[in-house]
Amino acid sequence: MVNGLCLIQDKIKAEYGMPDFIQEPKVANVEALKVPMFYVWHKLGYGSTYTLPPRGANAYWLASFKTSPPEYLSECIRLLQHGEIPYVDMDLKNSLIGFYSDISEAYNI
């Protein structure tokens, strides 16, 4: 899933003629989607959130996630459901929504 999100970021960055003020928030939204995966990866003991391939976890988004995981996860789901992430295929979208929903459920237990 992380590699799929990185590919989406690369596609956004490669769009010819897209102004930076439009491109950068789209790339940031995709970056935000990776953080819950990195956090779980770290908590399960597979590695540090900062050394994970290919780009590691953005410190700002990681702090936001740690501050309020249920709200953060809800926002990730909202971004995907409302089509705010370009280039995401249906399989990746459904996998991500399922993952965020499962993690959100775990926080509500």
matplotlib code that plots the C-alpha trace (Angstrom):
import matplotlib.pyplot as plt

x = [0.0, 2.8, 4.5, 1.2, 0.8, 4.4, 3.6, 0.6, 2.8, 5.2, 2.4, 1.2, 4.7, 5.1, 2.0, 3.3, 2.1, 0.4, 1.2, 3.1, 0.3, -2.0, 0.5, 2.0, -1.2, -2.2, 1.2, 0.9, -2.5, -1.1, 1.8, -0.6, -2.2, 1.1, 1.5, -0.9, 0.8, 4.2, 3.0, 1.6, 4.8, 6.8, 4.5, 4.7, 8.5, 9.3, 11.4, 11.5, 8.9, 11.8, 13.8, 11.0, 11.2, 10.8, 10.5, 9.8, 7.1, 6.6, 7.2, 4.2, 1.7, 3.1, 2.6, -0.9, -1.7, -0.4, -2.4, -5.8, -5.7, -9.5, -10.0, -6.9, -8.1, -11.6, -10.0, -7.9, -11.1, -12.9, -10.1, -10.4, -14.2, -14.6, -12.1, -9.6, -6.7, -6.0, -4.8, -5.9, -7.4, -10.4, -8.5, -6.0, -8.8, -10.8, -7.7, -6.8, -10.3, -10.5, -7.1, -8.0, -11.4, -9.8, -7.3, -10.0, -12.1, -9.1, -8.8, -12.5, -12.1]
y = [0.0, 2.4, 1.8, 2.5, 5.8, 6.7, 6.0, 8.3, 11.1, 10.6, 10.9, 14.1, 15.6, 14.6, 16.4, 19.0, 22.5, 22.0, 25.0, 24.3, 25.7, 23.0, 20.2, 20.5, 20.0, 17.0, 15.4, 16.3, 14.6, 11.4, 11.6, 11.9, 8.6, 6.7, 7.7, 5.2, 2.4, 3.5, 3.9, 0.4, -0.9, 0.7, -0.5, -4.1, -3.9, -4.0, -0.8, 2.9, 5.2, 7.3, 4.5, 2.8, 2.7, 4.5, 7.9, 7.4, 9.2, 12.9, 14.2, 16.7, 14.1, 11.6, 14.1, 14.8, 11.1, 10.5, 13.5, 12.2, 8.8, 8.3, 11.8, 11.4, 8.0, 9.5, 12.2, 9.7, 7.8, 11.0, 12.0, 8.7, 8.5, 12.0, 11.6, 14.1, 11.7, 11.6, 8.5, 6.1, 2.9, 1.2, -1.7, 0.5, 2.8, -0.1, -1.6, 1.7, 2.4, -1.1, -0.7, 2.7, 1.4, -1.6, 0.6, 3.0, 0.2, -0.9, 2.6, 2.5, -0.8]
z = [0.0, 0.8, -2.5, -4.2, -2.4, -3.4, -7.0, -6.7, -5.3, -8.2, -10.7, -9.1, -9.2, -12.8, -14.0, -16.4, -15.9, -12.5, -10.3, -7.1, -5.0, -6.3, -6.6, -3.1, -1.1, -3.2, -2.5, 1.2, 1.4, 0.0, 2.5, 5.3, 4.2, 4.8, 8.4, 10.0, 8.2, 9.4, 12.9, 13.0, 11.4, 14.2, 17.0, 15.8, 16.0, 12.3, 12.3, 13.0, 11.4, 10.1, 8.4, 6.6, 2.8, 0.5, 2.2, 5.9, 7.8, 7.8, 11.4, 11.2, 10.0, 12.6, 15.4, 14.1, 14.1, 17.6, 18.9, 17.8, 16.0, 15.5, 14.0, 11.8, 10.5, 9.8, 7.8, 5.8, 5.0, 4.0, 1.6, -0.1, -0.2, -1.6, -4.4, -3.0, -3.8, -7.6, -9.4, -6.7, -8.2, -6.7, -5.3, -3.4, -2.3, -0.8, 0.8, 2.4, 3.6, 5.1, 6.8, 8.3, 9.4, 11.2, 13.0, 13.9, 15.4, 17.4, 18.9, 19.9, 21.9]

ax = plt.figure().add_subplot(projection="3d")
ax.plot(x, y, z, "-o")
ax.set_aspect("equal")
plt.show()
